[in-house]
Amino acid sequence: MFRPQEAEEQGMAPARRMAAGRAASFANPAAFARPVACGSAVLDLTELAPPADCNPGNWRERLARADLVPDLAEDIGSRRWWRGMGTLLGLIVLALGFWPDFARLDAAPAMAVDAASAEEFRAQSIMPLARGGESGRRMGPTRAYREVPFVPERAEIELTSVLSPGDSLARLFQRAGAASDDAARAEALIAAQAEQGGIAPGTRVSFVLGPRRAPGEPRPLVGAQLRARFDLALALHRVGAALALQKLPIAVDTTPLRIRGTVGDSLYRSARAAGAPPQTIQEYLQALDAHISLEGDVQPGDSFDLVFAMKRAVTGETEVGNLLYAGLDRGSAPVAELLRWGNDGAFYSASSFTTESWVQGGAGMLLPVNGRVTSSYGQRFHPILGYSRMHAGVDFGARWGSPIVATAAGVVSFAGYHGGHGNYVRLEHGGGLGTGYGHMSRIAVAPGERVSAGEVIGYVGSTGLSTGPHLHYEMYRSGHTVNPLGTAFATVTRQVDTRDLDAFRAKLVQMKSLRTGAALAAAPQKIQRIAMR
């Protein structure tokens, strides 16, 4: 069952016996410390590095143990450090040896094209005639070909051109080749019938030029036709040697257009979806904004109602005018009924026949917002910062989104975010007087813009250091804040003249009795085309 150790060792493979011998040598310190002879060399086993000629395969192990990439920041100047430096320099030389060549690459020479090949290419190419292009293969002359001394011109040329901004009819005719005296005469005849300011840019002008009297001379103007006004077209035609003008009136329907709809997520988008023009919607929102809060009083499901002036010619063109009526209903109850009235174009509420503005007694300055004073000018305990400090203005409590107006005419010196003031507008009114408006939800003006008294400059909000929606109003004299309540504000009501109340009510009934879309019922027709010859 058990064999002697000698038999066990004899039964081992040579490699196993060698490994066992090395293990036994390392396990015996005394034998390990004795130097041994290997040929003519004497080995010291304590160095654990026998000579290469004793075992030729050991150079691979020594190469594997060699540190070719040491940290060059350590042992500077040592053999190990110089070995790493040599490795680095060798890699640099190797990288430079593989550096790409950026020398210029010569292109292949262009293909030589003889006359026959060039003609073949030309015959198959396509190029605009205006640039000298020709298409098709050239053919040799035949009996059907005959040279003529000159190419005859067309007797008359019919052209259509569009009047550009800053251009004139006379220059337009002359550029087309008309005689200068005909162009000047035609412009004078047309200008006498056009609106103040002349023919509008973008007007299409159709005209006919006659045959030249001699080669190289300008052509005479035979006739022309254009739209001088929305309700008038003009036609020029030649009678003998002179030009005559004929008026062509265009029937125009001036019935106002009424658009109604239901407010969705956005009043503006709902009105646009109903077909209202963008400029009319802006007028509508501005009219409502002066009487109600667009953010607080307008709710989804409300009904908007607007009537605006509109012209529609029998030719199909339309022209949108001013907003005439602005209404907003919630169910069967009106929220706002506003009618444009008077020469100033102001909107008056149908419920009271008044418009309101707030004027400061004596100084002629308006109250910035329709609200009540919630915090006065002076030292106070700040509700957010938690300590007392100077309150350099007056706070007016108002609903979120209420319009804020300029208290006097001036220039916007600042409009943007201003620290604790949040969205802030500063106006300079001249004479060292300035006003500031803080905590706005939105700003409606820009720096450098000139505003008039009562013009909306923003909307009540709660931006900056604020506990709720309100307006922080400041007044400056010579750069220093003063108490804005130094003079009392008074409310002044402007009413419709009592002699006009019946007419006002009748106009309001007329606007509300219009059928929605009634102005779009007319069928378009075409203008009679006058012979321009």
C-alpha positions in Angstrom: 0.0 0.0 0.0 2.9 2.3 0.8 6.1 2.5 -1.2 9.4 3.7 0.1 10.3 7.3 -0.6 13.2 6.3 -3.0 10.8 4.2 -5.0 8.3 7.0 -5.1 11.0 9.5 -6.4 12.2 7.0 -9.0 8.7 6.6 -10.3 8.3 10.4 -10.8 8.6 12.0 -14.2 11.9 14.0 -14.7 10.1 17.3 -14.6 8.3 16.4 -11.3 11.6 15.2 -9.8 13.3 18.6 -10.7 10.5 20.6 -9.2 10.6 18.5 -6.1 14.3 19.0 -5.8 14.0 22.8 -6.1 11.3 22.7 -3.4 13.6 20.7 -1.1 16.5 23.1 -1.7 14.4 26.1 -0.8 13.1 24.3 2.2 16.7 23.7 3.6 18.2 27.1 4.5 21.6 25.7 5.1 21.8 24.1 1.7 20.3 27.3 0.2 23.1 29.4 1.7 26.0 27.3 0.4 27.5 28.4 -2.9 27.6 25.7 -5.6 29.7 25.3 -8.6 28.2 25.3 -12.1 31.0 24.6 -14.6 33.6 27.3 -14.1 31.1 29.7 -12.4 30.3 29.7 -8.7 26.6 30.4 -7.9 25.4 32.1 -4.8 21.8 30.8 -4.2 21.0 33.7 -2.0 20.9 36.0 -5.1 18.2 33.8 -6.7 19.5 34.8 -10.1 21.6 32.1 -11.8 23.7 33.1 -14.8 22.0 33.0 -18.2 24.5 30.5 -19.6 23.5 28.1 -16.8 19.9 28.1 -18.0 19.4 29.7 -21.5 15.6 30.0 -21.0 15.9 32.4 -18.1 16.3 35.6 -20.2 12.6 35.6 -21.0 11.8 35.6 -17.3 14.3 38.4 -16.7 12.8 40.4 -19.5 9.3 39.9 -18.1 10.6 41.1 -14.7 12.2 44.2 -16.2 10.3 47.4 -15.5 10.4 49.3 -18.9 7.8 52.0 -18.0 8.7 53.2 -14.5 7.3 56.4 -13.0 9.8 59.1 -14.2 8.9 61.2 -11.2 10.6 58.7 -8.9 14.3 57.7 -8.5 15.5 60.4 -10.9 18.9 59.6 -12.3 18.9 55.9 -11.3 19.3 53.0 -13.8 15.6 52.2 -13.5 14.8 55.9 -14.3 17.1 56.0 -17.4 15.6 52.7 -18.6 12.1 54.4 -18.5 13.5 57.5 -20.2 14.9 55.3 -23.0 11.6 53.7 -23.4 9.9 57.1 -23.7 12.4 58.4 -26.3 12.1 55.2 -28.3 8.3 55.5 -28.5 8.6 59.1 -29.5 11.0 58.2 -32.3 8.6 55.4 -33.4 5.6 57.7 -33.5 7.5 60.3 -35.5 8.5 57.6 -37.9 4.9 56.8 -38.6 3.9 60.5 -38.9 1.6 61.0 -42.0 2.7 62.9 -45.0 0.7 66.1 -45.7 2.3 66.8 -49.0 0.0 68.1 -51.8 -1.6 65.5 -54.0 -1.6 66.4 -57.6 -4.9 65.9 -59.4 -5.2 64.0 -62.6 -4.9 66.2 -65.6 -8.1 67.4 -67.2 -9.5 65.4 -70.1 -8.6 66.8 -73.4 -11.8 67.7 -75.3 -11.6 68.4 -79.0 -14.1 70.6 -80.9 -16.2 67.6 -81.9 -16.6 66.4 -78.3 -17.3 69.9 -77.0 -20.1 70.2 -79.6 -21.5 66.9 -78.6 -21.5 68.0 -74.9 -23.2 71.3 -75.8 -25.9 69.6 -77.8 -26.9 67.4 -74.8 -26.7 70.1 -72.1 -29.5 72.3 -70.8 -28.9 76.0 -70.0 -31.3 79.0 -69.7 -31.6 81.1 -72.9 -31.1 84.2 -70.7 -27.5 83.0 -70.1 -26.8 82.2 -73.8 -27.8 78.5 -73.6 -28.7 76.6 -76.7 -30.1 73.1 -77.0 -30.1 70.6 -79.8 -27.6 69.7 -82.4 -26.7 72.3 -84.9 -27.7 71.4 -88.5 -26.1 72.6 -91.7 -27.9 75.1 -93.9 -30.5 73.9 -96.4 -32.7 75.4 -99.0 -35.2 76.3 -96.3 -32.7 78.5 -94.6 -32.3 82.2 -95.6 -30.4 85.0 -93.8 -32.3 88.2 -93.1 -30.6 91.6 -92.5 -32.4 92.2 -89.1 -34.9 90.5 -86.8 -38.2 92.4 -86.8 -39.5 93.5 -83.4 -43.0 92.8 -82.1 -45.4 95.6 -82.8 -46.8 95.7 -79.3 -45.5 94.4 -75.9 -47.9 93.5 -73.0 -46.2 93.7 -69.6 -47.2 93.4 -66.0 -45.0 94.9 -63.2 -45.3 95.4 -59.4 -44.6 98.8 -57.9 -41.8 98.5 -55.4 -41.4 100.6 -52.2 -39.7 104.0 -53.0 -40.4 103.5 -56.8 -42.6 105.6 -59.0 -44.9 104.9 -61.9 -42.8 107.0 -64.3 -39.6 105.1 -63.5 -41.5 101.8 -63.8 -42.7 102.7 -67.3 -39.3 104.0 -68.4 -37.5 100.9 -67.3 -39.8 98.9 -69.4 -38.9 101.0 -72.4 -41.7 103.6 -72.5 -41.0 107.2 -73.7 -40.2 109.6 -70.8 -43.0 112.1 -71.8 -45.6 109.3 -71.9 -44.4 108.0 -68.5 -44.6 111.4 -66.8 -48.0 112.1 -68.3 -49.4 108.8 -67.2 -48.1 109.2 -63.6 -49.7 112.7 -63.4 -53.1 111.4 -64.5 -53.0 108.5 -62.1 -51.8 110.5 -59.1 -54.7 112.9 -59.4 -57.1 110.0 -58.7 -55.1 108.1 -56.1 -55.3 108.3 -52.3 -53.2 110.7 -50.4 -49.7 109.2 -50.5 -49.9 107.9 -54.0 -50.2 104.4 -55.3 -49.4 101.9 -52.6 -46.3 99.7 -53.0 -47.2 96.2 -54.2 -49.8 97.5 -56.7 -49.8 95.4 -60.0 -49.6 97.5 -63.1 -50.6 96.1 -66.5 -49.6 98.2 -69.6 -49.0 98.0 -73.3 -46.1 99.5 -75.2 -46.6 100.3 -78.9 -44.2 100.0 -81.9 -41.1 102.2 -82.1 -41.1 105.1 -84.5 -37.5 104.4 -85.4 -34.9 101.8 -84.4 -33.4 102.6 -81.0 -36.1 105.0 -79.9 -38.3 104.3 -76.8 -41.8 102.8 -77.3 -44.9 104.9 -76.8 -47.3 104.0 -73.9 -50.5 102.7 -75.5 -52.4 101.9 -72.4 -52.3 100.8 -68.7 -54.6 99.5 -66.0 -54.2 99.4 -62.2 -56.0 99.5 -58.8 -55.6 103.1 -57.6 -57.8 102.6 -54.4 -59.7 99.8 -52.8 -62.9 101.1 -54.5 -61.4 102.4 -57.7 -59.5 101.0 -60.7 -58.0 103.2 -63.4 -57.5 102.6 -67.1 -55.3 104.6 -69.4 -55.7 104.5 -73.2 -54.3 106.5 -76.1 -56.6 108.8 -78.0 -54.6 110.1 -80.9 -51.3 111.5 -79.6 -52.6 112.0 -76.0 -53.4 109.7 -73.1 -56.9 109.6 -71.6 -57.9 108.3 -68.2 -61.0 106.3 -67.4 -62.3 105.5 -63.9 -63.7 102.1 -63.1 -65.6 102.2 -59.7 -65.6 99.0 -57.7 -68.6 98.1 -55.6 -67.6 97.6 -51.9 -69.6 96.1 -49.1 -68.8 97.9 -45.8 -70.9 95.6 -43.5 -69.0 95.0 -40.2 -68.0 91.4 -39.6 -69.1 89.7 -36.4 -67.2 86.7 -35.0 -68.3 84.7 -32.0 -66.9 81.7 -30.3 -66.1 79.8 -27.1 -63.0 80.4 -25.0 -60.8 77.3 -24.7 -57.3 77.1 -23.1 -56.4 80.5 -24.7 -58.6 83.4 -25.6 -56.2 84.5 -28.3 -55.9 81.0 -29.9 -59.7 80.5 -29.7 -60.3 83.8 -31.5 -57.7 82.9 -34.2 -59.4 79.5 -34.7 -62.7 81.3 -35.2 -61.1 83.3 -38.1 -60.4 86.7 -36.4 -57.4 88.6 -37.8 -54.4 88.9 -35.4 -54.5 92.7 -35.3 -58.2 92.7 -34.4 -57.6 90.2 -31.6 -54.9 92.5 -30.2 -57.3 95.4 -30.2 -60.0 93.2 -28.6 -57.6 92.1 -25.8 -56.4 95.6 -25.2 -60.1 96.8 -24.9 -61.0 94.1 -22.4 -57.7 94.6 -20.5 -58.7 98.2 -19.6 -61.9 97.0 -17.9 -61.3 93.5 -16.6 -58.5 91.2 -15.7 -57.6 88.9 -18.6 -56.0 86.4 -16.3 -58.7 86.4 -13.6 -62.0 87.3 -15.3 -61.7 85.2 -18.4 -62.5 81.5 -18.0 -62.7 78.5 -20.3 -66.3 78.1 -21.6 -66.9 81.9 -21.8 -68.2 83.3 -25.1 -66.2 86.0 -26.9 -68.0 88.4 -29.2 -66.2 90.9 -31.5 -67.3 93.1 -34.3 -64.8 94.9 -36.6 -65.0 97.1 -39.7 -64.5 95.3 -42.9 -64.5 96.2 -46.6 -65.1 93.6 -49.3 -64.9 94.4 -52.9 -66.9 92.6 -55.6 -63.6 91.5 -57.0 -62.9 89.4 -53.8 -60.4 91.6 -52.0 -61.0 92.3 -48.3 -59.7 95.1 -46.0 -59.9 94.8 -42.2 -60.6 98.0 -40.2 -60.8 98.9 -36.5 -62.5 96.9 -33.8 -66.0 98.3 -33.1 -67.4 96.1 -30.4 -65.8 93.8 -27.8 -68.0 91.5 -25.7 -67.5 88.6 -23.3 -70.3 86.5 -21.9 -70.5 83.9 -19.3 -73.6 81.9 -19.9 -76.4 84.4 -20.4 -74.8 87.1 -18.3 -72.4 89.6 -20.0 -69.0 90.0 -18.4 -68.1 92.9 -20.6 -69.8 94.9 -23.4 -67.6 97.6 -24.8 -68.4 99.9 -27.7 -66.0 102.2 -29.6 -67.4 105.7 -29.4 -66.3 109.3 -30.0 -63.5 110.8 -32.0 -60.8 109.6 -29.7 -61.7 105.9 -30.4 -62.1 105.0 -26.7 -64.2 102.0 -25.6 -67.2 102.7 -23.3 -68.8 100.0 -21.1 -72.4 99.3 -22.0 -73.3 98.8 -18.3 -72.4 102.4 -17.2 -71.7 104.2 -20.5 -68.4 105.3 -18.9 -64.7 104.8 -19.2 -62.6 105.3 -16.1 -59.2 106.8 -15.6 -57.5 107.8 -12.4 -55.9 111.2 -12.1 -53.8 112.7 -9.4 -55.2 116.0 -8.2 -53.1 119.0 -9.2 -50.2 117.1 -10.7 -52.1 115.5 -13.6 -50.6 112.0 -12.9 -52.6 108.8 -13.1 -53.0 106.2 -10.5 -50.9 103.2 -11.7 -53.4 100.5 -11.0 -57.0 100.1 -9.9 -56.4 98.9 -6.4 -56.1 99.9 -2.7 -53.0 100.9 -0.7 -51.8 97.9 1.3 -48.4 99.3 2.5 -47.3 102.9 2.8 -44.0 104.7 2.3 -41.5 104.6 5.2 -39.9 102.3 7.8 -41.6 98.9 8.1 -41.0 95.3 9.2 -40.3 93.3 6.0 -42.5 90.2 6.0 -40.0 88.0 4.1 -36.6 89.3 5.3 -37.7 89.4 9.0 -36.3 92.8 10.0 -37.2 96.5 9.7 -36.0 98.5 6.7 -37.1 101.5 4.6 -40.0 100.9 2.3 -39.2 103.3 -0.5 -42.6 103.1 -2.2 -46.3 102.3 -1.9 -47.9 98.9 -2.4 -51.2 98.6 -4.2 -53.2 95.4 -3.7 -54.8 94.3 -7.0 -55.8 91.1 -8.7 -53.2 89.1 -10.6 -53.0 90.3 -14.2 -54.6 93.7 -13.6 -53.2 96.2 -16.1 -50.6 98.7 -14.8 -50.5 102.1 -16.6 -47.9 104.8 -16.8 -48.8 107.6 -14.4 -47.4 110.2 -16.8 -45.8 110.4 -20.2 -42.2 109.5 -20.3 -39.4 107.2 -21.6 -38.7 103.7 -20.4 -35.2 103.7 -18.8 -35.3 100.2 -17.5 -37.5 97.1 -18.1 -36.5 93.7 -16.8 -35.7 91.7 -13.7 -34.4 93.9 -10.9 -33.5 91.9 -7.8 -36.2 92.0 -5.0 -38.4 94.2 -7.3 -38.9 91.2 -9.6 -40.1 92.3 -13.0 -39.6 96.1 -12.8 -40.1 99.1 -15.1 -38.5 102.5 -14.5 -39.9 105.6 -16.3 -38.2 109.0 -16.7 -40.7 111.9 -17.0 -38.3 114.8 -17.3 -37.4 117.5 -14.8 -35.8 115.0 -12.5 -39.1 113.1 -12.0 -39.2 109.3 -12.3 -41.5 106.5 -11.4 -40.9 102.7 -10.8 -43.2 99.8 -11.0 -42.3 96.4 -9.4 -43.4 92.8 -8.9 -45.1 92.6 -12.4 -46.2 89.3 -13.8 -45.5 90.5 -17.3 -43.8 93.6 -18.8 -45.4 95.2 -21.9 -42.7 97.8 -22.8 -39.0 97.9 -23.7 -36.1 100.1 -22.7 -36.0 103.3 -24.8 -39.7 103.2 -25.7 -41.7 106.3 -25.2 -45.1 105.9 -23.5 -48.0 108.1 -22.9 -50.0 108.7 -19.7 -52.4 105.8 -19.2 -50.6 103.4 -21.5 -50.4 99.8 -20.2 -46.7 99.0 -19.3 -47.3 95.7 -17.5 -49.5 93.5 -15.4 -49.8 92.9 -11.7 -47.9 89.9 -10.4 -45.8 88.6 -7.5 -42.2 88.3 -8.8 -39.2 89.1 -6.6 -39.5 89.4 -2.8 -43.3 89.4 -2.7 -45.9 87.6 -0.6 -48.8 88.0 -3.1 -49.9 89.8 -6.2 -49.5 93.6 -5.8 -47.8 96.6 -7.4 -44.8 98.3 -5.7 -45.0 101.9 -6.9 -42.0 104.3 -6.4 -41.6 108.0 -7.2 -38.2 109.7 -7.6 -37.2 113.4 -7.5 -33.6 114.2 -8.5 -32.7 110.5 -8.0 -34.1 110.2 -4.5 -37.3 108.4 -3.5 -40.2 110.4 -2.2 -43.6 109.5 -0.9 -46.0 108.9 -3.9 -48.9 109.7 -1.6 -47.7 113.2 -1.0 -50.6 114.3 -3.1 -54.0 112.6 -3.1 -55.2 110.6 -6.1 -58.7 111.2 -7.3 -60.9 109.2 -9.6 -62.3 111.1 -12.6 -65.1 109.5 -14.7 -65.6 110.4 -18.3 -69.1 109.8 -19.5 -70.9 109.7 -22.8 -72.6 113.0 -23.5 -76.3 112.7 -22.4 -77.3 113.9 -25.8 -75.6 110.9 -27.4 -77.0 108.2 -25.1 -79.8 107.3 -27.4 -77.4 107.1 -30.4 -75.0 105.0 -28.2 -77.7 102.5 -27.3 -78.9 102.3 -30.9 -75.3 101.6 -32.1 -74.9 99.0 -29.4 -78.1 97.2 -30.5 -77.0 97.4 -34.1 -73.6 95.7 -33.3 -75.3 92.9 -31.3 -77.9 92.3 -33.9 -75.4 91.6 -36.7 -75.5 88.0 -37.9 -72.2 86.2 -37.4 -70.2 86.2 -40.7 -72.9 88.3 -42.5 -70.2 90.4 -44.3 -68.9 87.4 -46.1 -72.1 86.7 -48.1 -71.3 88.9 -51.2 -70.3 86.9 -54.3 -67.1 88.2 -55.9 -67.2 89.5 -59.5 -64.4 90.6 -61.9 -63.6 94.1 -62.9 -64.5 95.0 -66.4 -61.2 94.8 -68.5 -60.8 97.9 -70.6 -59.0 97.6 -73.9 -55.8 99.5 -73.5 -55.2 100.1 -77.2 
